Amino acid sequence: MLVGLIRHGLTDWNALGKIQGQSDIPLNEEGRRQASLLARRLKDEPYKWDFVITSGLSRAQESGEIIAAELGIPVYDPDSRLMERAFGQVEGMTSEERETLWGIDWRLQDLGQEKDQEVQARALAFLTELGERYADKNVLVISHGGLLAQLYTALYQDMLTERIGNLSLTILEKSEHTWEARLYNCLKHLQENDQ
């Protein structure tokens, strides 16, 4: 079983450096273009994907629909465990705004944000169930940078820590007891088209 983990495409809030969290911010035109570029890449690669599942937030849902349409595969019902981390009071704020209000260590304060352990627990529960329920399938999962970063921390501790790019592709392969990372945070489909 292969699982392709994808962060949704760019939004206006991403471009402005605002934390989105669970605010339902749509893709912008660049985000749609990014999704199309990844879809073309996936179509040309040897892996065959069976279906797409997303978090249900519109930026992930639309990214998934663009990719699924290009590949001719279905989009399954969203799974709320794939939702982005809830960021509480900091949602909608830029780095400068957060630091002005709460200082550089704002992450250490209780501002209503979901705890790392909570995000990791729901991400791992999703992945475990996916592996059990669809062991004979290859699945594309469209989610969010904060959730994916916490999933990688839960699976690999500090081995995979670079910032998760918009429309990045990570491929995990399920073995008997573990998930092996075959590809991590790959953006070559975007870089090749920027030249």
N, C-alpha and C positions, 0 to 999 in steps of 0.2 A: 504494500500500500504506500502510495505517495500522497503527501499533503502539500499543496502549494499555498504558502501564506503570503498574502499581499496586503500592503497598506493602501488604502483608498487614494485616489488622485487629489491633486491640489484644489484647495478652496481659497476664497478671498481671505478668510481668516488666517489660513496657513501663510499666505503671502504677506500678511500684515504682522505675523508673529504672535497672533492671539491664541490663547489656549481654548480649544473647542470643547473638550470633554464630551458630555452627552448632549450638548446643544446641537440641534439638527441643522447644520450648515451645509448647503448644497455644493456640489462640484462647480468650479468655474470652467471656462472654455479650455484653459490649459489642462485642467484635470481630466476633462473629457478626451483631449488629444493624447494625454499620457496613457489613459486606459486603452485607447485604440492602438497605440504603439505596442503596449504589452500584449494585447490580444493578437496582433500580427506575429509577434515573436513566438507566443505560445502555439500558434497555428503551424509555424514552421519547424518547431522543435520535435524531437522524436517521442516525447512523452504524450500520451493521450489522456485527456481529462474527462471524467464522467459527469460531473455536475459542479455547480457553484453554490456556496452558502455564504451569507453575509450577516452583518450585525443588525441590519434593519435601519440604521441611520441612513439618510438619503445619500450622503457622499459615498458610503460603502455600497449601498444598494445599486446606485447608478453605475458605479465602477464595475460591479459584478454583472449587471445587465449588458453593458457594452462588451465585456469580455465574452460572456456566454453567447451573445448573438453572433459574434465573429467565429466562435468555435462550434456553434450549432449544438450547444448543450443546455440543459435546463438550469434554472435558478431555483433552488429549493427554498422553503420557507425560512425566514430569518431566524437566527438564534440569539436571544438577548444576552447570552453569556459572552458573546463577541463584542458587545458594546464597549466603547471607549471608557476608560476610567472616569468616574465622576470627579470633577475638580472643585465642586462647591463654589465658594465665593470668588475664586480666581478665573472662572470661565468667562471668556470674552475680554480678558485683559492681556495686554502686551507685557513683555518682560519689564520694561521701564515702569509701567503702571503698578505691577505687582511689587517691585522693589521699592517704589516710592511709598506705598501703603504699609508694607510689612517687612521691608528689608531684604537683604540678599539671601537670607536663610528662610524665606517664606515657606519653603517646602517642609520645614521642620515644625511649623505651627499647625494647629488644628483649625483649618479654614473650611472644613466640610468635605475635604477630598477623601476619596476612597483609599484605604490602606493598601500597601504593596501586597501583603499576604492575602487580602480579599480578592484583589485582581488576579493574582497568581492562582488562587484556588479555583475561581470560576473558569479561567483559561485552561487549566489542566483538566478540570472536569469535562469541559467540552471536548478537548483532544482525546481523552481517554474514551469517552462515549463514541466519538467519531471512529476511532480505531476498532472498537468492538462491533459497532453497528454496520460499518461499511468496509470491513477488512479486505474485501476483494475489489475495491474501487480506488480511483485516483481523484482527489477532491481539491478544488480551488476554494480557499477561504479568504474572503475580503473583510478585513478588520481595520484596526487603528494602531498608530504608532505606540501609544502608551501601553495598550494591552499587549501588543506583540513583544515589546521590550520586556515586560514582566513575564510573559510566557518563556522567552529565551533565558531569562535569569533563573526561572524555576527549573528549566530543563538542563541548563549548562552552567549555572552559577555565573562566574564573571568571564567566561570564555568568549561570549558573543555580546559585545557591549556598544558597538558603534550606533550612532543615531539612525533610526529606521527612516529611510527616504520614502517620499510619496511615490506610490506605484512600484516599490521595491518588491522583489520576488525572493522568497526563501523556500527551499524545498526540503521537507523532512521525509525520511523513509522509515517505515515502521519495521523494526525487527522484533524478535520474540518478546523482549522486555524493555526495549529502549526506542527512542526516536533519534535516528542518525541524521545530522545536518549534511545534506548533499550540496546545497547552495545556500549562501547567506547574504541577504540584503543586496541583491544584485540589481543594478540599474543600467546594464549595458544597452537595453532597448531604448532608453532615453538618451544616453550619451552618444550612441551611434547616429542618432537623428539630430543632434545639436551641432554636428560638424559640417 
